[in-house]
Amino acid sequence: MSTSNGHTDANAILAHAERIGVLGSPSSTGEIQLDILGTAAGKKLVGELALFQYRQDGADHYALGQITEVQLRNVWHEDATMRSLVRQHGRVDPVSERQDTHQGKMIVSAVFQRDQATYAPSSMGTVPPTGTPITAAKDDILDELLQPYRDQLFYLGNVYGSEPRLPMWFKHFGSGAGGAGEAYHIGIFGKTGSGKSVLAKMLLLAYARHREMGLLVIDPQGEFTRSLNGDSDDGFDLRMNSVCDRLSKEVVSVNVNQLVLDRWALFRELLLASGLFRQRLPIGTVEVRERAVDAIITQLRKNTKLTELATDQAFKRAWEALSDFKVQEVIYLTRDRRTSFANQVAEADPAEVYREVWQPLTALFDESRTGARSVDSVLTDLFNGLQGRRPLVVVDLSQPKETAPSSHGRQPSMLDLDNDDGNASVGNILWNDDIQALIISRLLDGIREIAEHSYQDGKTLNTLVLLDEAHRLAPRQSQQNEYQDRIRANLRDAARTTRKYGLGWLFISQTLASLDQEIINQMRIYFFGFGLAMGTEFQSLRGLVGGAGSDLSLYQSFRDPHSAFSNESRQYSFMTTGPVSPLSFSSTPLFFNVFNTPGAYFDANKATFTASVPSFAGNGARP
């Protein structure tokens, strides 16, 4: 039977589909009991996507779901007398195997109603009769049911334990064609090696299709930056730069050597975090250090711009301020302390302080560096774009590499790790965890300011921000570090408020139990990879997913990808919940295996990446 547009309809496809069982008893609208046919009892059914057709309100309906559990029953073997015989003889021929029955559990995740030649989402409001045929769902029936939405579909992998590709959709956050009309927060969780980064890169390319959508990657470890440069840590090279270029999605990569800070408040924080008043001119209390820093900044702001801090003249003014008796009176209120501090300044070597502290610190504000970009300019490009085309911006905040001297003639100092506070000067950049945290805070503050102004002007940002290593930046417990706690507070606030601005967040974390609970609660789409099946991680997963126990049992069956006998046979399995697939109308989890070769990923999405797919010789497997 064919529809009016010439393609075969769902009933005709089901007539030739492989039957694996029939609907059994007891069943409900939430969970279907599946009596498995003898011809299918020996097949791998757990994870299989199954489908059955039934009538509801006078119309054909098609229910889909994954088989989450298979159970063997033999009522004769459960009898005490028969068990005694089995113990003595091992098996009882008239009963053993011949009287076995296999029962499965199927959680319905999506229902489609046939409306003439099209299919529309529906719900399961009744339970079909026992004996209703249940078949294995293949790509042909999925293509038919989802035919009205085929332009929106995207594929990250195959149904877990089965062959069909799992259809998903990743809409931009604006309105109109291909838009969700609102922003989502997304979470990807799993142990190291579970495939989180590969999945995140696939998601980035899925969203990169939308020219009107901006993408920002805050990359603390530099992993995404290396992938854009074709040096992927996981060996899964998606040629992201090349694909984005063909999608007309500009890629802007900015590292610490290029990023120019542009706030006096940041300079104050960085000067406090540096070793100037900890090793060079030791000041014991935080309050006195703050007075010293404020005194320097007060003098500098009279005749020095932020962008001039890296000059010799700026340091000279700062040092003269510290040597000034009136300034020393502001720093220390007692004569003895002032005298001691004045002696420290007199005995210190200004050239050494300039070289070891001032140079690396103020380099972060030096706009004469090669490729220098202020934070404001980076964010402006992200949110504005050119001619309606928004870029993919990657901010690499990993340990900076040595750079060439700036136009001020300063020579890069060598790596200096002998500071007690953990500061490292690489090239002409001072770097440590606190400085990284301050820069991330600056980015978050800038994002929030732009978001609020856009919202007041009636505009939506239509942007996704990816944050790697989220468990380090937003842990569940306070880290007793003001800079880290500031990031955590900013991210908690962002998770609560930015969705209305059209700004979504993609958090990547190795742990579920250690990530801030408020952030987790605000997410709409979750991906759970291998490694959350024990201890507090599993308890957190159970509390978040809920649902039928068989769902979590299926998740617990995930294999460690690195236990495979070869790299080519590794499986990177994920459980996902939320509005990520047309096959999940509710919170019902879906299970899939991520494509393990770039070629398979691009081939599945060739309609999307037409003329954008790089050549992958031999569809090479992940190394």
C-alpha positions in Angstrom: 0.0 0.0 0.0 1.3 3.4 -1.0 0.4 6.9 0.1 -0.6 9.6 -2.3 2.9 10.9 -2.6 4.2 7.6 -3.8 6.1 6.2 -0.9 5.2 3.0 1.0 3.2 3.7 4.2 3.8 2.4 7.7 1.3 -0.5 7.6 2.9 -1.9 4.4 6.4 -1.7 5.9 5.2 -3.4 9.1 3.6 -6.2 7.1 7.1 -7.2 6.0 8.9 -6.3 9.2 10.5 -8.9 11.5 8.2 -9.9 14.3 9.9 -10.5 17.7 6.9 -10.9 19.9 3.4 -10.1 20.9 1.9 -7.8 23.6 1.5 -9.8 26.8 0.0 -9.4 30.2 0.1 -7.5 32.4 0.8 -4.3 30.4 0.1 -0.7 31.0 0.4 2.6 29.2 3.7 3.0 30.9 5.3 -0.4 30.5 4.5 -3.1 27.9 5.0 -6.8 28.7 6.4 -8.5 25.7 5.9 -12.3 25.0 8.9 -13.1 22.9 8.5 -15.5 20.0 10.6 -18.6 19.8 12.2 -17.5 16.6 13.5 -14.3 18.4 14.4 -15.8 21.8 18.0 -16.4 20.7 18.5 -12.9 19.4 20.0 -9.9 21.3 16.9 -8.0 22.2 18.0 -5.8 25.1 18.2 -2.2 23.8 16.3 -3.1 20.6 13.9 -0.5 19.3 10.5 -2.1 18.9 7.2 -1.0 17.5 3.6 -2.0 17.4 0.5 -0.7 15.6 -2.9 -0.3 17.3 -6.2 1.5 16.9 -7.1 4.4 19.1 -10.0 6.8 18.6 -10.6 5.2 15.2 -7.1 6.0 13.9 -4.0 4.0 13.4 -1.4 4.6 16.0 2.3 3.5 16.1 4.1 3.1 19.5 7.8 2.9 19.8 10.1 2.1 22.6 13.3 0.2 23.6 13.3 -3.2 25.2 15.0 -2.7 28.5 15.0 -6.2 30.0 14.4 -9.8 29.0 13.4 -12.4 31.6 13.3 -16.2 31.3 10.4 -18.0 33.0 9.7 -21.7 33.4 6.9 -22.3 35.9 7.8 -26.1 36.1 11.3 -25.3 37.2 10.0 -23.1 39.9 8.2 -26.1 41.5 10.0 -27.5 44.6 9.8 -31.1 43.4 11.0 -30.3 39.9 13.9 -28.4 41.4 14.9 -31.5 43.3 14.9 -33.5 40.0 16.9 -30.8 38.3 19.5 -30.9 41.1 19.9 -34.7 40.7 19.8 -35.0 36.9 20.7 -31.5 35.6 17.6 -31.2 33.4 14.3 -32.8 32.9 13.8 -33.4 29.2 10.0 -33.0 29.0 10.2 -29.7 30.9 13.6 -28.1 30.6 13.9 -25.7 27.7 10.7 -26.9 26.1 8.6 -25.1 28.7 10.7 -22.0 28.8 9.1 -18.6 28.0 10.9 -15.4 27.4 9.3 -12.1 28.5 10.6 -8.6 27.8 9.8 -5.2 29.1 9.3 -2.3 26.7 9.0 1.3 27.8 6.9 3.3 25.2 8.7 6.6 24.5 6.8 7.9 21.5 3.5 7.4 19.8 2.5 8.6 16.3 -1.0 8.9 14.9 -1.7 8.5 11.2 -3.6 11.4 9.8 -4.3 10.6 6.1 -0.8 10.5 4.5 1.1 12.1 7.4 2.0 11.2 11.0 1.6 13.4 14.0 2.7 13.0 17.6 0.2 11.5 19.9 0.0 9.7 23.2 -0.9 6.2 24.4 -4.3 6.5 26.0 -5.2 2.8 26.0 -3.5 -0.6 26.0 -3.9 -2.7 22.9 -5.1 -6.3 23.2 -2.8 -9.2 24.0 -1.4 -10.8 20.9 -0.8 -7.5 19.2 2.3 -8.1 17.0 5.5 -6.3 18.0 8.2 -5.9 15.4 11.8 -4.7 15.4 11.9 -1.0 14.2 14.3 -0.4 11.4 15.5 2.6 9.5 12.7 2.3 6.9 9.8 2.6 9.4 11.5 5.4 11.3 12.1 7.3 8.0 8.4 6.9 7.2 7.0 8.0 10.6 9.4 10.9 10.8 9.2 11.9 7.1 7.6 15.4 7.9 10.5 16.2 10.1 13.4 14.8 8.1 15.0 18.2 7.4 15.4 18.6 11.2 16.8 15.2 12.0 20.4 14.6 13.0 22.2 11.4 14.0 24.9 10.8 16.6 24.8 7.0 16.6 22.8 3.8 16.5 20.2 2.5 18.8 21.9 0.7 21.7 22.3 -3.0 20.8 20.6 -2.5 17.4 21.2 -1.4 13.9 18.8 1.6 13.3 20.2 5.1 13.6 18.6 7.0 16.5 17.0 10.1 15.1 17.6 13.3 17.1 17.2 17.0 16.6 19.2 20.0 17.7 17.3 23.1 17.0 18.7 26.6 17.4 17.3 28.7 20.3 15.5 31.3 18.2 12.0 31.2 16.6 11.1 30.4 13.0 12.3 27.5 10.9 14.5 25.1 12.7 14.1 26.9 16.0 13.1 25.6 19.4 11.8 29.0 20.5 13.8 28.8 23.7 17.2 27.9 25.0 18.2 24.6 26.6 20.8 23.7 29.1 22.6 20.4 28.3 24.7 18.1 30.4 27.2 15.4 29.2 28.5 13.2 32.0 30.8 10.2 32.1 34.2 9.0 33.2 37.4 9.9 31.3 37.4 7.8 28.1 33.6 7.4 28.0 33.3 9.5 24.8 32.1 12.8 26.3 34.4 15.0 24.2 33.7 13.2 21.0 29.9 13.5 21.7 30.4 17.2 22.5 32.2 17.9 19.2 29.4 16.1 17.3 26.9 18.3 19.1 28.9 21.4 18.2 28.8 20.5 14.5 25.0 19.7 14.8 24.4 23.3 16.1 27.0 24.8 13.7 24.4 24.1 10.9 22.4 27.0 12.1 24.0 30.2 10.7 21.9 32.4 13.0 23.2 30.6 16.1 26.4 31.7 18.0 28.6 29.1 19.7 31.2 29.8 22.4 33.6 27.2 23.8 35.3 28.0 27.1 38.2 25.5 27.0 40.2 25.3 30.2 42.3 22.3 29.1 42.7 23.3 25.4 41.2 20.1 24.1 38.7 21.7 21.7 41.3 24.1 20.5 43.6 21.2 19.6 40.7 19.4 17.8 40.1 22.5 15.7 43.7 22.4 14.7 43.5 18.8 13.7 45.4 17.5 16.8 42.6 15.7 18.6 43.4 14.1 21.9 41.0 11.2 21.4 42.1 10.5 17.8 38.6 11.2 16.5 39.3 13.9 14.0 36.1 15.5 12.7 37.9 18.1 10.7 35.8 20.7 12.5 37.6 23.7 11.0 37.0 22.4 7.4 33.4 21.5 8.1 32.6 24.8 9.7 34.2 26.6 6.8 31.9 24.8 4.3 28.9 25.5 6.5 29.8 29.2 6.4 30.4 29.1 10.2 33.4 31.2 10.9 35.7 29.7 13.6 37.4 32.2 15.9 40.1 30.8 18.2 41.6 33.0 20.9 44.2 31.9 23.4 45.6 33.5 26.5 48.5 34.9 24.6 46.0 36.9 22.5 43.2 37.7 25.0 43.4 41.3 26.4 41.8 42.0 29.7 40.0 45.3 30.0 38.9 46.1 33.5 40.8 47.9 36.3 39.0 45.6 38.8 40.6 42.6 37.1 44.0 44.3 37.3 43.4 44.8 41.1 42.5 41.1 41.5 45.5 39.9 39.5 47.9 42.1 41.4 46.5 40.7 44.7 46.9 37.2 43.4 50.5 37.8 42.1 53.6 37.4 44.2 54.4 41.1 44.5 53.1 41.4 48.1 53.6 37.8 49.0 57.3 37.1 48.1 58.9 40.3 46.8 57.4 42.8 49.3 55.8 40.5 51.9 52.6 41.9 53.5 51.0 39.6 56.0 47.3 40.5 56.0 44.8 40.6 53.1 43.5 44.0 54.3 46.9 45.7 54.1 47.7 44.1 50.8 44.4 45.5 49.4 45.4 49.0 50.7 48.8 48.7 48.9 47.2 47.5 45.6 44.5 50.3 45.8 47.3 52.9 46.4 49.2 51.7 43.3 46.0 51.8 41.1 45.0 55.2 42.4 48.3 56.6 41.3 48.3 54.8 37.9 44.8 55.8 37.0 45.8 59.5 37.1 47.9 59.3 33.9 48.1 55.6 32.7 45.6 53.6 30.6 45.0 50.0 31.1 46.6 49.2 27.8 49.8 51.0 28.9 50.3 49.0 32.1 52.9 46.8 30.3 55.2 49.8 29.6 58.3 50.7 31.6 56.8 54.1 32.5 53.8 52.4 34.1 56.0 50.3 36.3 58.1 53.3 37.2 55.0 55.2 38.4 53.9 52.1 40.4 57.3 51.7 42.1 57.5 55.4 42.8 54.1 55.2 44.5 55.3 52.4 46.8 58.4 54.5 47.6 56.3 57.6 48.5 56.0 58.3 52.2 52.4 59.5 51.9 51.4 56.3 50.1 53.2 54.2 52.8 51.2 56.1 55.4 48.0 54.9 53.7 49.2 51.3 53.5 50.5 51.0 57.1 48.9 52.9 60.0 51.8 52.4 62.5 55.3 53.9 62.2 57.2 50.7 62.8 55.3 48.9 60.1 55.8 51.8 57.7 59.5 51.8 58.4 59.8 48.1 57.8 57.9 48.3 54.6 60.0 51.3 53.4 63.2 49.3 54.0 61.8 46.4 52.0 61.1 48.7 49.1 64.5 50.2 49.3 66.3 46.9 49.4 64.3 45.2 46.6 65.6 45.1 43.1 63.1 47.0 40.9 64.5 45.4 37.7 63.9 41.9 39.1 60.4 42.8 40.3 59.7 44.3 36.9 61.0 41.2 35.1 59.5 38.5 37.3 56.2 40.0 38.4 55.2 43.1 36.6 56.0 42.0 33.0 54.1 38.7 33.1 51.2 40.2 35.0 50.6 43.3 32.8 51.1 41.3 29.6 47.5 40.2 30.0 46.4 43.9 29.4 48.9 44.5 26.5 47.0 45.1 23.3 50.2 45.2 21.2 50.6 41.4 21.3 50.2 39.6 18.0 46.5 38.8 17.3 45.5 40.7 20.5 41.7 40.7 21.2 39.9 42.3 24.1 37.3 40.3 25.9 34.6 42.8 24.8 35.6 42.5 21.2 35.5 38.7 21.3 32.0 38.7 22.8 30.8 41.4 20.5 31.8 39.2 17.5 30.1 36.2 19.0 26.7 37.9 19.6 26.6 40.1 16.5 28.3 38.2 13.7 28.4 39.4 10.1 25.4 39.4 7.8 23.4 37.2 10.1 26.2 34.5 10.3 27.2 33.9 13.8 30.7 32.4 14.5 32.0 29.5 16.6 34.3 31.1 19.1 36.8 29.0 21.1 38.6 30.6 24.0 41.6 28.5 25.0 42.4 29.0 28.6 45.0 26.2 29.0 48.6 26.9 30.0 49.9 29.5 27.6 52.9 28.9 25.4 55.8 31.2 25.1 55.2 34.2 22.8 57.4 36.7 20.9 58.3 40.0 22.5 55.7 42.8 22.2 56.3 46.1 20.6 57.3 47.4 24.0 60.6 45.5 23.5 60.1 43.2 26.5 61.8 39.9 26.3 59.9 36.8 27.4 61.0 35.3 30.7 61.6 31.6 31.0 59.2 29.3 32.8 59.4 30.3 36.5 58.0 27.8 38.9 59.9 28.7 42.1 57.1 30.9 43.5 55.5 29.7 46.6 52.0 30.7 45.5 52.2 28.5 42.4 52.5 31.3 39.9 54.0 30.4 36.5 55.4 32.8 34.1 55.3 31.3 30.6 56.7 33.6 27.9 55.5 37.0 29.0 52.2 35.8 30.6 51.7 35.2 34.3 49.5 32.1 34.8 48.0 30.0 37.6 44.6 28.6 38.5 43.4 31.8 40.2 44.2 33.8 37.1 42.4 31.3 34.9 39.4 31.6 37.2 39.5 35.4 37.1 39.5 35.4 33.3 36.6 32.9 33.2 34.7 35.2 35.6 35.4 38.1 33.3 33.9 36.1 30.3 30.9 35.1 32.4 30.3 38.7 33.6 30.6 40.0 30.0 28.1 37.3 28.7 25.6 38.2 31.4 25.9 42.0 30.7 25.3 41.6 27.0 22.5 39.1 27.7 20.7 41.6 30.0 21.1 44.5 27.6 19.8 42.4 24.6 16.8 41.2 26.6 15.9 44.8 27.5 16.1 45.6 23.8 13.8 42.8 23.0 16.5 40.6 21.3 17.4 37.0 21.9 21.0 35.9 21.9 20.4 32.5 20.3 23.7 31.2 21.6 25.1 28.0 23.2 28.1 28.2 25.5 30.1 25.0 26.0 32.0 24.7 29.3 34.5 21.8 29.6 35.6 20.5 33.0 32.4 21.8 34.6 32.9 19.8 37.8 36.1 21.8 38.5 34.5 25.1 37.8 31.2 24.6 39.6 31.7 21.9 42.3 28.9 21.0 44.6 30.8 22.1 47.7 32.6 25.4 48.2 36.3 25.3 47.5 37.2 27.9 50.1 38.7 29.9 47.2 37.1 33.3 46.4 38.0 33.1 42.7 36.7 29.6 42.2 33.6 30.3 44.3 32.9 33.4 42.2 32.8 31.2 39.0 30.5 28.7 40.8 28.1 31.5 41.8 28.2 33.0 38.3 27.4 29.7 36.7 24.6 28.9 39.2 23.1 32.3 38.3 23.5 31.7 34.6 21.8 28.3 34.8 18.8 29.9 36.5 18.4 33.1 34.4 19.9 33.0 30.9 17.4 30.7 29.2 15.0 33.6 28.9 17.8 35.5 27.1 18.1 32.7 24.5 21.4 31.6 26.0 21.9 27.9 26.7 24.8 26.1 28.4 26.4 22.8 27.6 28.2 21.5 30.7 30.7 18.6 30.3 31.6 16.8 33.5 33.4 13.6 34.6 31.1 13.4 37.6 27.4 13.9 38.4 27.6 13.7 42.2 30.3 16.5 42.4 28.7 19.0 40.1 26.6 21.8 41.6 23.1 20.5 42.2 21.4 23.8 41.1 23.0 23.6 37.7 22.0 20.0 37.3 18.4 20.8 38.2 18.2 23.5 35.5 19.3 21.2 32.6 16.7 20.0 30.0 18.8 17.5 28.1 21.1 15.0 29.6 23.7 12.5 28.2 25.0 9.9 30.6 28.0 7.9 29.4 29.9 5.0 31.1 31.1 5.4 34.7 28.1 6.5 36.8 26.9 3.0 37.8 28.3 2.8 41.3 28.2 4.6 44.7 27.2 8.2 45.0 27.3 8.7 41.2 24.6 6.0 40.7 22.5 7.4 43.6 22.6 10.8 41.9 21.7 9.3 38.6 18.8 7.4 40.1 17.5 10.5 41.8 17.7 12.4 38.5 16.4 9.9 36.0 13.9 8.0 38.1 11.5 6.0 35.9 11.4 2.3 35.7 14.2 0.3 37.4 14.8 -1.6 34.1 16.0 1.7 32.6 18.9 1.9 35.1 19.5 -1.8 34.7 20.1 -1.2 31.0 22.4 1.7 31.8 24.4 -0.5 34.2 25.0 -2.9 31.3 27.2 -0.4 29.5 30.6 -1.8 29.0 33.8 0.2 29.6 34.9 1.3 26.1 38.5 0.5 27.0 37.7 -3.1 27.9 37.3 -3.9 24.2 39.8 -6.2 22.6 40.6 -3.6 19.9 40.1 0.1 19.3 37.8 -0.6 16.3 35.4 -2.7 18.5 35.0 -0.1 21.2 31.4 1.0 22.0 30.7 4.4 23.4 27.3 4.1 24.9 25.0 6.8 26.3 21.6 7.2 28.0 19.8 10.4 27.1 16.7 12.1 28.5 14.9 15.3 27.5 13.6 16.8 24.3 16.5 15.6 22.2 14.7 13.1 19.9 11.3 12.8 18.2 11.2 9.3 19.7 11.1 10.7 23.3 7.9 12.7 24.0 8.3 12.4 27.7 11.2 11.9 30.1 11.7 8.3 29.0 15.4 7.6 28.5 16.8 6.5 25.2 20.0 4.5 24.7 22.4 4.7 21.8 26.0 4.0 20.8 27.9 6.9 19.4 29.3 6.5 15.9 32.9 5.3 16.4 34.3 6.6 13.1 34.1 10.1 11.6 33.0 8.6 8.3 30.0 6.9 9.8 29.0 10.2 11.5 29.1 12.2 8.2 27.5 9.5 6.2 24.5 9.3 8.5 24.1 13.1 8.2 25.1 13.5 4.6 21.8 15.3 3.8 22.8 17.9 6.4 26.4 18.2 5.5 26.0 18.2 1.7 29.2 19.6 0.2 30.6 20.0 3.7 31.9 16.5 4.4 35.7 16.1 4.3 37.2 13.0 2.7 37.7 10.2 5.2 39.8 7.5 3.5 38.4 4.1 4.2 35.9 5.4 6.8 38.7 4.9 9.2 37.9 3.7 12.7 38.9 5.7 15.8 42.6 5.0 16.5 
